[in-house]
Amino acid sequence: MARPALDRTRLAPAVQGYHRRGFPARLIATRLGISERSTRGLLKALGLTAPRPQSRQIMEIRHG
């Protein structure tokens, strides 16, 4: 049996409201009954996440 898809249009206003009030993704997920990963995906799709700064440190991996 397939898992039902999230109704993003129904969840978007609730996610935006909780985010506006400062709720973290984990708490938003708990309140709405969805996974934290889905909540983070919705936040990203709505443009509510801050871009990560570029890493200036170059990591070198040596083998052997």
KOLKOLKE-950990 format. One record per residue: x, y, z of N, C-alpha, C in turn; residue number from 1; residue in three letters. Coordinates in pm, whole numbers. Atoms other than C-alpha are relative to their C-alpha. Layout:
N
<node n_px="X" n_py="Y" n_pz="Z" ca_px="X" ca_py="Y" ca_pz="Z" c_px="X" c_py="Y" c_pz="Z" seq="NUM" type="ALA"/>
...
//
This chain:
64
<node n_px="84" n_py="-117" n_pz="0" ca_px="0" ca_py="0" ca_pz="0" c_px="89" c_py="124" c_pz="0" seq="1" type="MET"/>
<node n_px="-82" n_py="-120" n_pz="13" ca_px="141" ca_py="335" ca_pz="-101" c_px="-29" c_py="99" c_pz="112" seq="2" type="ALA"/>
<node n_px="14" n_py="-103" n_pz="-103" ca_px="200" ca_py="609" ca_pz="149" c_px="-67" c_py="122" c_pz="-63" seq="3" type="ARG"/>
<node n_px="65" n_py="-118" n_pz="58" ca_px="-31" ca_py="910" ca_pz="95" c_px="95" c_py="120" c_pz="-3" seq="4" type="PRO"/>
<node n_px="-84" n_py="-120" n_pz="14" ca_px="134" ca_py="1229" ca_pz="-25" c_px="-50" c_py="110" c_pz="94" seq="5" type="ALA"/>
<node n_px="38" n_py="-112" n_pz="-85" ca_px="137" ca_py="1537" ca_pz="195" c_px="-76" c_py="103" c_pz="-82" seq="6" type="LEU"/>
<node n_px="74" n_py="-108" n_pz="64" ca_px="-113" ca_py="1808" ca_pz="108" c_px="72" c_py="130" c_pz="34" seq="7" type="ASP"/>
<node n_px="-86" n_py="-116" n_pz="-28" ca_px="142" ca_py="2089" ca_pz="87" c_px="-77" c_py="131" c_pz="2" seq="8" type="ARG"/>
<node n_px="77" n_py="-125" n_pz="3" ca_px="-115" ca_py="2356" ca_pz="3" c_px="-77" c_py="20" c_pz="130" seq="9" type="THR"/>
<node n_px="72" n_py="-10" n_pz="-127" ca_px="-303" ca_py="2277" ca_pz="323" c_px="96" c_py="25" c_pz="116" seq="10" type="ARG"/>
<node n_px="-97" n_py="-12" n_pz="-109" ca_px="9" ca_py="2255" ca_pz="540" c_px="81" c_py="130" c_pz="-4" seq="11" type="LEU"/>
<node n_px="-86" n_py="-118" n_pz="15" ca_px="192" ca_py="2562" ca_pz="403" c_px="-38" c_py="115" c_pz="93" seq="12" type="ALA"/>
<node n_px="32" n_py="-111" n_pz="-90" ca_px="-6" ca_py="2828" ca_pz="598" c_px="33" c_py="-31" c_pz="147" seq="13" type="PRO"/>
<node n_px="-31" n_py="37" n_pz="-138" ca_px="38" ca_py="2637" ca_pz="924" c_px="150" c_py="4" c_pz="25" seq="14" type="ALA"/>
<node n_px="-146" n_py="-1" n_pz="-13" ca_px="411" ca_py="2589" ca_pz="867" c_px="52" c_py="144" c_pz="4" seq="15" type="VAL"/>
<node n_px="-41" n_py="-140" n_pz="2" ca_px="451" ca_py="2959" ca_pz="782" c_px="-34" c_py="69" c_pz="132" seq="16" type="GLN"/>
<node n_px="42" n_py="-62" n_pz="-126" ca_px="258" ca_py="3062" ca_pz="1093" c_px="89" c_py="-40" c_pz="116" seq="17" type="GLY"/>
<node n_px="-88" n_py="46" n_pz="-108" ca_px="462" ca_py="2846" ca_pz="1328" c_px="141" c_py="55" c_pz="-17" seq="18" type="TYR"/>
<node n_px="-134" n_py="-51" n_pz="26" ca_px="786" ca_py="2956" ca_pz="1160" c_px="9" c_py="148" c_pz="36" seq="19" type="HIS"/>
<node n_px="4" n_py="-143" n_pz="-30" ca_px="688" ca_py="3323" ca_pz="1194" c_px="7" c_py="24" c_pz="151" seq="20" type="ARG"/>
<node n_px="-2" n_py="-15" n_pz="-147" ca_px="637" ca_py="3270" ca_pz="1568" c_px="126" c_py="-57" c_pz="63" seq="21" type="ARG"/>
<node n_px="-129" n_py="44" n_pz="-51" ca_px="983" ca_py="3116" ca_pz="1601" c_px="9" c_py="-146" c_pz="40" seq="22" type="GLY"/>
<node n_px="-4" n_py="141" n_pz="-34" ca_px="900" ca_py="2747" ca_pz="1634" c_px="107" c_py="-71" c_pz="-82" seq="23" type="PHE"/>
<node n_px="-98" n_py="78" n_pz="78" ca_px="1185" ca_py="2510" ca_pz="1535" c_px="-72" c_py="-108" c_pz="-82" seq="24" type="PRO"/>
<node n_px="60" n_py="99" n_pz="91" ca_px="1122" ca_py="2251" ca_pz="1262" c_px="-50" c_py="-123" c_pz="75" seq="25" type="ALA"/>
<node n_px="40" n_py="120" n_pz="-75" ca_px="1106" ca_py="1966" ca_pz="1513" c_px="-134" c_py="21" c_pz="69" seq="26" type="ARG"/>
<node n_px="126" n_py="-28" n_pz="-69" ca_px="825" ca_py="2131" ca_pz="1709" c_px="-114" c_py="20" c_pz="-99" seq="27" type="LEU"/>
<node n_px="102" n_py="-15" n_pz="104" ca_px="637" ca_py="2229" ca_pz="1392" c_px="-46" c_py="-138" c_pz="-45" seq="28" type="ILE"/>
<node n_px="33" n_py="136" n_pz="43" ca_px="653" ca_py="1865" ca_pz="1281" c_px="-87" c_py="-72" c_pz="102" seq="29" type="ALA"/>
<node n_px="77" n_py="64" n_pz="-106" ca_px="522" ca_py="1743" ca_pz="1615" c_px="-142" c_py="55" c_pz="4" seq="30" type="THR"/>
<node n_px="133" n_py="-63" n_pz="-5" ca_px="235" ca_py="1991" ca_pz="1615" c_px="-88" c_py="-41" c_pz="-117" seq="31" type="ARG"/>
<node n_px="78" n_py="31" n_pz="120" ca_px="129" ca_py="1906" ca_pz="1258" c_px="-13" c_py="-150" c_pz="-26" seq="32" type="LEU"/>
<node n_px="9" n_py="144" n_pz="18" ca_px="185" ca_py="1531" ca_pz="1286" c_px="68" c_py="-50" c_pz="-126" seq="33" type="GLY"/>
<node n_px="-77" n_py="43" n_pz="116" ca_px="436" ca_py="1508" ca_pz="1001" c_px="145" c_py="-15" c_pz="42" seq="34" type="ILE"/>
<node n_px="-139" n_py="22" n_pz="-36" ca_px="802" ca_py="1415" ca_pz="991" c_px="79" c_py="131" c_pz="-2" seq="35" type="SER"/>
<node n_px="-86" n_py="-118" n_pz="-4" ca_px="1076" ca_py="1664" ca_pz="1066" c_px="62" c_py="25" c_pz="-137" seq="36" type="GLU"/>
<node n_px="-58" n_py="-13" n_pz="134" ca_px="1227" ca_py="1594" ca_pz="725" c_px="-99" c_py="66" c_pz="-96" seq="37" type="ARG"/>
<node n_px="103" n_py="-63" n_pz="85" ca_px="898" ca_py="1684" ca_pz="553" c_px="-16" c_py="147" c_pz="35" seq="38" type="SER"/>
<node n_px="12" n_py="-139" n_pz="-43" ca_px="879" ca_py="2001" ca_pz="760" c_px="115" c_py="83" c_pz="-55" seq="39" type="THR"/>
<node n_px="-116" n_py="-73" n_pz="53" ca_px="1231" ca_py="2104" ca_pz="660" c_px="-12" c_py="17" c_pz="-152" seq="40" type="ARG"/>
<node n_px="22" n_py="-10" n_pz="144" ca_px="1143" ca_py="2031" ca_pz="296" c_px="-100" c_py="109" c_pz="-34" seq="41" type="GLY"/>
<node n_px="99" n_py="-105" n_pz="21" ca_px="836" ca_py="2253" ca_pz="321" c_px="59" c_py="138" c_pz="24" seq="42" type="LEU"/>
<node n_px="-64" n_py="-128" n_pz="-30" ca_px="1038" ca_py="2532" ca_pz="482" c_px="91" c_py="43" c_pz="-115" seq="43" type="LEU"/>
<node n_px="-89" n_py="-30" n_pz="111" ca_px="1291" ca_py="2509" ca_pz="200" c_px="-80" c_py="39" c_pz="-124" seq="44" type="LYS"/>
<node n_px="84" n_py="-29" n_pz="117" ca_px="1019" ca_py="2503" ca_pz="-69" c_px="-67" c_py="137" c_pz="11" seq="45" type="ALA"/>
<node n_px="64" n_py="-129" n_pz="-22" ca_px="859" ca_py="2811" ca_pz="87" c_px="101" c_py="115" c_pz="6" seq="46" type="LEU"/>
<node n_px="-104" n_py="-102" n_pz="-4" ca_px="1193" ca_py="2994" ca_pz="91" c_px="22" c_py="58" c_pz="138" seq="47" type="GLY"/>
<node n_px="-12" n_py="-49" n_pz="-137" ca_px="1202" ca_py="3022" ca_pz="470" c_px="129" c_py="-43" c_pz="69" seq="48" type="LEU"/>
<node n_px="-126" n_py="41" n_pz="-60" ca_px="1550" ca_py="2881" ca_pz="525" c_px="109" c_py="97" c_pz="-42" seq="49" type="THR"/>
<node n_px="-113" n_py="-88" n_pz="31" ca_px="1867" ca_py="3085" ca_pz="540" c_px="103" c_py="-79" c_pz="-80" seq="50" type="ALA"/>
<node n_px="-103" n_py="71" n_pz="76" ca_px="2133" ca_py="2994" ca_pz="283" c_px="123" c_py="-23" c_pz="86" seq="51" type="PRO"/>
<node n_px="-121" n_py="31" n_pz="-75" ca_px="2440" ca_py="2827" ca_pz="424" c_px="118" c_py="76" c_pz="-59" seq="52" type="ARG"/>
<node n_px="-117" n_py="-71" n_pz="52" ca_px="2762" ca_py="3027" ca_pz="399" c_px="97" c_py="-98" c_pz="-66" seq="53" type="PRO"/>
<node n_px="-98" n_py="84" n_pz="68" ca_px="3031" ca_py="2893" ca_pz="166" c_px="114" c_py="-32" c_pz="95" seq="54" type="GLN"/>
<node n_px="-114" n_py="41" n_pz="-80" ca_px="3307" ca_py="2699" ca_pz="334" c_px="127" c_py="49" c_pz="-66" seq="55" type="SER"/>
<node n_px="-125" n_py="-55" n_pz="55" ca_px="3642" ca_py="2872" ca_pz="288" c_px="116" c_py="-97" c_pz="19" seq="56" type="ARG"/>
<node n_px="-106" n_py="95" n_pz="-29" ca_px="3843" ca_py="2582" ca_pz="419" c_px="-9" c_py="-116" c_pz="-99" seq="57" type="GLN"/>
<node n_px="-3" n_py="110" n_pz="95" ca_px="3948" ca_py="2326" ca_pz="161" c_px="51" c_py="-123" c_pz="74" seq="58" type="ILE"/>
<node n_px="-37" n_py="123" n_pz="-68" ca_px="3957" ca_py="1976" ca_pz="299" c_px="76" c_py="-90" c_pz="-97" seq="59" type="MET"/>
<node n_px="-78" n_py="91" n_pz="83" ca_px="4224" ca_py="1746" ca_pz="162" c_px="-3" c_py="-137" c_pz="66" seq="60" type="GLU"/>
<node n_px="6" n_py="136" n_pz="-52" ca_px="4177" ca_py="1375" ca_pz="202" c_px="118" c_py="-78" c_pz="-58" seq="61" type="ILE"/>
<node n_px="-116" n_py="78" n_pz="44" ca_px="4489" ca_py="1164" ca_pz="189" c_px="-24" c_py="-146" c_pz="32" seq="62" type="ARG"/>
<node n_px="15" n_py="144" n_pz="-19" ca_px="4479" ca_py="792" ca_pz="143" c_px="138" c_py="-64" c_pz="2" seq="63" type="HIS"/>
<node n_px="-122" n_py="78" n_pz="5" ca_px="4758" ca_py="558" ca_pz="231" c_px="93" c_py="30" c_pz="106" seq="64" type="GLY"/>
//
